[in-house]
Amino acid sequence: MLCSSTLNTLTTHPDWTLPDYAGGSILNLAASLANHFGVHVPHAPLRNALPLIGVETVVLLIVDGLGQWQLDKHIHDGDAP
């Protein structure tokens, strides 16, 4: 399993951005939202607190970029708009 300490030792591509699990990732966003609604999770919240005072409902839409290179290739090849 990869963790943040392991990720720091990997050789990476210059265009890659590694996750910041210490308070700056989607994982931390989910932890912050869970904490706001009283759900305990074993992950750190976001480094900077969200302005959630008085918020009773949250809709979180996550758009995953893992397929970006494939999409870019299809666009380049004329198979996607």
N, C-alpha and C positions, 0 to 999 in steps of 0.2 A: 504494500500500500504506500502511496506517495503522501508525504506530509510536507509542510512548509520547509522544514530543515533539510529534507531530501531534495526538494525542488531547487534550493539554493546551490546545490552541488552539481546540478545537471548542466551539460553544455547546451545552450539554446541558440536558436536562430535570432539574429539581431532585430527582426520585426516582431518577435513574440513578446507578449506581456504575461508574466507569471502572476498567478493569483496572490492576493495579499490577504491571507487568512488571519492576520493579526488585527483586523478591523476595517478592511477596505474591500471586501468581496461580497458577492451575492449571498454566500453563506452567512456572512455577518449581518446583511440586510434582513434575511429571514430570521436570524436570532433576535435582532432588535424588534421586529414585528411580533415574534412569539412572546418575548419578554413583556412588551406593551400590553398584551392580552392575557398576561399571567401564566403563560406556558413556560416551564423551565426547559431549557435546552443546554447541552454541554458545550456550546460554542460561544465565543466572545461576540458581543454586539458590535455594531459599527463604531468606529473610532469617534466620529462626531454624531452626537445624538440627533435623532429625527424630531421634527416639530410635531409631536403626536398628542399634545395635551388636548383633551376633549374629543379626540378621534375615537369613534366607536366601530367604524367599518373601514377596511382597507382592501383594495383590489390590487393584487400584484401581478403584472403581466411580464413574464420573462421571455425575451427573444434571444435565443441561443445562437451564438455566432460560430459554432463548431463546423457548420457546413459552408462557411463563407467562401473558402477556396473553391469548392465544387461549384457554388453558384457563380462565382467570378468566371470560372472556366466555361460554364454554359452560356453566360452572357457574351463572353468573348467569341464562342463558337456560333453565336446567333441562335441558340436553342432556347433562350429565355430573354424576356424584354429588359 
